[in-house]
């Protein structure tokens, strides 16, 4: 009787969709839209169904990658309204890192256990396609065992147009220099109605699809992403997911799906264009859950972004359909510059702790989801490879030391 009471409030349409997908049937985009708008008992049923599907699809392992983000320049003239990262070349905090800086960042990352560097940057008007290859050659030449995950479809579009090559040939040219996988960013919402508002100068939906499918066709995998919490509707999100699923059916080239919440504090889209102030907790959880149910069995790695959500809400995402915690990052500029306040680095030992709090098993993976190390026994965890830092001093201690220095002088 108690269980019947718990289920009595679930909308029959929601219950029917959840039953069907757990029986192995494919959700329609209309059903995805319905689930993206659930609340109350329907919301709780959605989350439970997604967690059950996650358990069936991936078991109780939670994967993560030890990686470093490296942004080689923040000079960019594309002018996306949701971006707080880009600068014009004459702004005082604009930068264009020389190769020596990227190599030093990679050296530090490797010393801290990184197997991947993720390299992206602004669309610098003074660069061309050769710059992207030079970065790959320098990093891969110095660190041949590091996997390079680099260059969004926007960067690929820019370099390709400069190159004069056929798209597939240009991608092969980058792969030959060391490119291992491609971020599926610059997707935002794959609907030109939305893109014309939030990023009118950015590549359009069809061009994004063209670049991603061309990459997959030559054996270059990519991630897939979606940015939500701004001006999009549930219909836009559902159709975006449908497009990703259709691509995956044709190519099999997506390694994972990563929902990315809009960070609103320091950009034009929120402050001057009336966008929502990012996603709510319920939206974050709903999207993770719907992605698990809608994309299976085609994309079965669903990632939470601790940078966007924060570690605790990311844990809730892992209880709502996600199986991957993302990367350690070591440094993160794009979300931070838009106002994210969850830090830039989450060491492997902290990820393992957060995973174990849920009763799940942390597993270090490669970029392409090959298992590198399982951490079944906390007693056998390796020591931290994070650089030693001076401990944070309390206010009274800082005051006492200041007084002692003053007296000594």
C-alpha positions in Angstrom: 0.0 0.0 0.0 2.8 2.4 0.9 4.6 1.8 -2.4 1.3 2.4 -4.3 0.9 5.7 -2.5 4.5 6.7 -3.6 3.7 6.1 -7.2 0.1 7.3 -7.3 1.0 10.9 -8.1 3.2 10.1 -11.2 1.6 11.3 -14.5 0.6 8.3 -16.6 2.4 9.9 -19.6 5.6 10.2 -17.6 5.2 6.7 -16.2 4.7 5.3 -19.7 7.8 6.9 -21.1 9.9 5.7 -18.2 8.6 2.2 -18.4 9.2 2.1 -22.2 12.8 3.3 -22.0 13.7 0.9 -19.2 12.3 -1.8 -21.4 14.8 -0.8 -24.0 12.6 1.4 -26.2 13.8 4.7 -27.6 12.4 7.9 -26.3 11.0 10.4 -28.8 12.1 14.1 -28.6 8.5 14.9 -27.6 8.9 12.5 -24.6 12.2 14.0 -23.8 10.6 17.5 -23.8 7.9 16.1 -21.4 10.6 14.7 -19.0 12.6 17.9 -19.1 9.6 19.7 -17.6 8.8 17.3 -14.8 8.5 18.3 -11.1 7.2 16.7 -7.9 6.5 13.0 -8.1 7.3 12.9 -11.8 10.7 14.4 -11.2 11.5 11.8 -8.5 10.4 9.0 -10.8 12.6 10.4 -13.6 15.7 10.5 -11.3 15.1 7.0 -10.0 14.6 5.6 -13.5 17.8 7.3 -14.7 19.8 5.9 -11.8 18.5 2.4 -12.6 19.4 2.9 -16.2 22.9 4.1 -15.2 23.4 1.0 -13.1 22.3 -1.3 -15.9 24.5 0.6 -18.5 27.7 1.2 -16.5 27.5 -0.4 -13.1 28.8 1.3 -10.0 32.1 2.6 -11.4 32.5 6.3 -11.6 35.2 7.3 -14.0 37.4 10.4 -14.1 40.5 11.6 -16.1 43.6 13.3 -14.7 44.0 16.2 -17.1 44.9 19.8 -17.5 43.1 22.6 -19.3 45.4 25.0 -21.3 44.0 28.1 -23.0 46.7 29.4 -25.3 45.1 32.7 -25.9 42.1 34.7 -24.7 42.2 37.0 -27.7 39.0 36.4 -29.6 36.8 38.6 -31.8 33.8 36.2 -32.2 31.8 38.1 -29.6 29.6 35.4 -28.0 27.2 37.1 -25.6 27.6 34.3 -23.0 31.4 34.5 -22.8 33.4 36.4 -20.1 36.7 34.9 -21.2 37.5 36.7 -24.5 39.6 39.8 -24.8 40.6 42.1 -27.6 44.3 42.1 -28.3 44.9 45.6 -26.8 43.2 44.9 -23.4 45.5 44.9 -20.5 44.7 41.3 -19.5 44.8 39.8 -23.0 47.4 37.1 -23.4 48.9 34.9 -26.2 51.1 32.3 -24.6 54.4 31.4 -26.3 55.0 27.8 -26.9 57.4 27.7 -23.9 54.5 28.4 -21.5 52.4 25.6 -22.9 55.3 23.2 -22.6 55.9 24.2 -19.0 52.2 23.8 -18.2 52.3 20.3 -19.8 55.5 19.4 -17.9 53.8 20.4 -14.6 50.6 18.4 -15.6 52.6 15.2 -16.3 54.5 15.6 -13.0 51.0 15.6 -11.3 49.9 12.5 -13.1 48.0 13.9 -16.1 47.4 11.6 -19.1 45.6 14.3 -21.1 46.0 18.0 -21.9 42.9 19.8 -23.2 44.0 22.7 -25.4 41.6 25.5 -26.6 41.8 29.2 -27.2 40.1 32.2 -28.6 39.7 32.9 -32.3 42.7 35.1 -32.7 42.6 37.2 -35.9 46.4 37.2 -36.2 46.6 33.4 -36.3 46.0 30.8 -39.0 45.8 27.0 -39.4 49.6 26.6 -39.0 49.5 27.8 -35.4 47.2 24.9 -34.4 49.6 22.4 -35.9 52.6 24.0 -34.3 51.0 23.6 -30.9 50.3 20.0 -31.5 53.9 19.3 -32.8 55.5 21.1 -29.9 53.5 19.4 -27.1 53.5 15.9 -28.7 57.2 16.2 -29.6 58.1 17.0 -26.0 55.6 14.6 -24.4 54.8 11.8 -26.8 52.7 9.8 -24.2 50.3 12.7 -23.4 46.9 12.5 -25.1 46.0 15.8 -26.8 42.3 16.7 -26.6 42.1 19.9 -28.5 40.4 22.5 -30.7 36.6 23.0 -30.7 34.6 22.9 -33.9 34.8 26.7 -33.9 38.6 26.5 -34.0 38.5 23.8 -36.6 36.2 25.9 -38.7 38.6 28.9 -38.4 41.7 26.9 -39.2 40.1 25.0 -42.0 38.9 28.2 -43.8 42.5 29.5 -43.5 44.1 26.3 -44.8 42.5 25.9 -48.3 42.4 22.1 -47.7 39.4 19.8 -47.8 38.0 19.4 -44.4 38.8 15.8 -43.9 42.4 16.4 -45.2 42.8 19.3 -42.7 41.7 17.1 -39.8 44.1 14.4 -40.9 46.8 17.0 -41.0 46.1 17.8 -37.4 45.9 14.2 -36.4 49.3 13.5 -38.0 50.7 16.2 -35.8 49.3 14.7 -32.6 45.6 15.5 -32.2 44.0 12.6 -30.4 40.4 13.7 -29.8 38.3 16.8 -30.3 36.1 18.6 -27.7 32.5 18.8 -28.9 32.2 22.3 -27.5 31.0 25.4 -29.5 27.7 23.5 -29.6 25.8 25.6 -27.1 22.3 24.9 -28.4 22.3 23.3 -31.9 19.4 25.4 -33.2 20.1 28.5 -35.3 17.1 30.3 -33.8 19.0 30.4 -30.5 22.5 30.7 -31.9 21.5 33.9 -33.9 20.7 35.5 -30.5 23.5 34.2 -28.2 26.4 33.9 -30.7 25.4 35.4 -34.1 29.0 35.3 -35.4 29.7 31.7 -34.4 29.5 28.7 -36.8 25.9 27.6 -37.5 24.3 24.3 -36.6 25.0 22.6 -40.0 28.6 23.6 -40.0 29.1 22.2 -36.4 27.5 18.9 -37.6 29.7 18.9 -40.7 32.9 19.3 -38.7 32.0 16.7 -36.1 30.9 14.1 -38.6 34.0 14.7 -40.7 36.1 14.1 -37.6 34.3 10.9 -36.8 34.6 9.7 -40.4 38.5 9.8 -40.2 38.5 8.1 -36.8 38.9 11.2 -34.7 36.5 10.9 -31.7 34.9 13.8 -30.0 32.8 14.6 -26.9 29.3 16.1 -27.2 28.0 19.0 -25.2 25.0 21.3 -24.6 24.9 24.6 -22.8 21.6 25.3 -21.0 20.1 27.7 -18.5 19.9 30.8 -20.6 17.2 31.5 -23.3 16.6 28.0 -24.5 13.3 26.0 -24.1 12.8 22.4 -23.3 12.0 21.8 -27.0 15.4 23.2 -28.0 17.2 20.9 -25.5 15.2 17.9 -26.6 15.9 18.5 -30.3 19.6 19.1 -29.6 19.8 15.7 -27.8 17.9 14.2 -30.8 20.5 15.6 -33.2 23.4 14.2 -31.1 21.7 10.8 -31.0 21.2 10.8 -34.7 24.9 11.6 -35.3 26.0 8.9 -32.9 23.9 6.3 -34.8 25.6 7.2 -38.0 29.2 7.6 -36.8 29.7 6.2 -33.3 32.3 8.9 -32.7 31.1 10.5 -29.5 32.9 9.4 -26.4 30.5 11.0 -23.9 27.8 13.7 -23.3 28.6 16.7 -21.1 25.8 19.0 -20.1 27.2 22.5 -19.3 25.2 24.9 -17.2 25.3 28.6 -18.3 27.4 30.7 -15.9 25.7 34.1 -15.9 27.3 36.6 -13.6 29.9 38.3 -15.9 28.6 38.3 -19.4 26.3 40.2 -21.7 23.7 37.5 -22.2 22.5 37.8 -18.6 23.4 41.4 -17.7 22.0 43.0 -20.9 20.0 40.5 -22.9 17.6 39.1 -20.3 18.8 35.5 -20.1 17.9 33.4 -17.1 20.6 33.4 -14.3 21.8 30.0 -15.1 20.2 26.7 -14.4 18.4 25.6 -11.2 19.4 22.5 -9.2 16.3 20.8 -10.6 17.3 21.7 -14.2 20.8 20.3 -13.7 19.5 17.0 -12.3 16.7 16.7 -14.9 19.1 17.2 -17.8 21.5 14.5 -16.5 18.6 12.1 -16.0 17.0 12.7 -19.4 20.4 12.5 -21.2 20.9 9.0 -19.6 17.5 7.8 -20.7 17.3 9.5 -24.1 20.8 8.8 -25.4 21.1 5.1 -24.3 22.3 2.8 -25.8 24.1 5.0 -28.2 26.0 7.3 -25.8 26.4 5.7 -22.4 29.0 8.0 -20.7 27.1 10.9 -19.1 29.4 13.4 -17.4 28.8 15.9 -14.6 30.7 19.2 -14.7 31.9 19.9 -11.2 33.2 23.3 -12.4 29.6 24.3 -13.3 27.6 22.4 -10.7 30.0 22.3 -7.7 31.2 19.0 -6.2 28.1 18.4 -4.1 25.6 18.9 -6.9 27.8 16.8 -9.1 27.5 14.0 -6.6 23.7 14.4 -7.0 24.2 14.1 -10.7 26.0 10.8 -10.2 22.9 9.6 -8.3 20.6 10.7 -11.2 22.1 9.0 -14.2 25.7 10.2 -14.6 28.7 7.8 -14.5 31.6 10.1 -15.1 33.1 12.9 -13.0 35.1 14.6 -15.7 38.6 15.7 -15.2 40.9 17.3 -12.6 41.4 20.3 -14.9 44.3 21.8 -12.8 43.4 25.2 -14.2 40.1 26.4 -15.7 39.6 29.9 -17.2 36.5 30.0 -19.3 33.9 29.2 -16.5 35.9 31.2 -14.0 35.9 34.3 -16.2 32.1 34.1 -16.4 31.7 33.9 -12.7 32.0 30.3 -11.7 33.2 30.0 -8.1 33.9 26.2 -7.6 37.6 26.5 -8.2 40.0 25.4 -11.0 41.5 22.2 -9.7 40.0 19.1 -8.1 42.8 16.6 -7.3 42.3 12.9 -7.9 42.2 12.2 -4.2 39.3 14.6 -3.7 37.4 13.0 -6.6 38.0 9.6 -5.1 36.6 10.8 -1.8 33.5 12.3 -3.4 32.8 9.1 -5.3 33.3 6.9 -2.3 30.8 9.0 -0.3 28.2 7.6 -2.6 29.2 4.0 -2.2 30.6 3.9 -5.7 34.0 2.9 -7.0 36.4 5.5 -8.5 38.1 4.5 -11.7 40.8 6.5 -13.5 40.3 6.4 -17.3 41.9 7.6 -20.4 40.3 10.3 -22.6 38.7 7.5 -24.7 37.4 5.6 -21.6 40.0 3.0 -21.4 40.4 1.9 -17.7 43.8 3.0 -16.4 43.4 2.3 -12.7 40.7 1.0 -10.4 40.6 2.2 -6.8 38.7 -0.6 -5.1 40.6 -0.3 -1.8 41.1 3.1 -0.2 44.0 1.7 1.8 45.9 1.2 -1.5 45.4 4.7 -2.9 48.6 6.3 -4.2 50.0 9.4 -2.5 49.0 12.8 -3.7 51.0 14.3 -6.6 49.8 17.8 -6.0 52.5 20.4 -5.4 53.2 21.2 -1.8 51.7 24.5 -0.7 52.1 26.5 2.5 49.1 25.9 4.8 46.6 28.6 5.1 47.3 30.7 8.2 44.5 31.8 10.5 43.8 35.5 11.1 45.3 35.6 14.6 48.4 33.8 13.4 48.9 36.2 10.5 48.5 39.1 12.9 51.0 37.6 15.4 53.6 37.0 12.6 53.1 40.6 11.3 53.7 41.9 14.8 56.9 39.8 15.2 58.2 41.0 11.8 57.5 44.6 12.8 59.3 44.3 16.1 62.3 42.7 14.5 62.6 45.5 12.0 
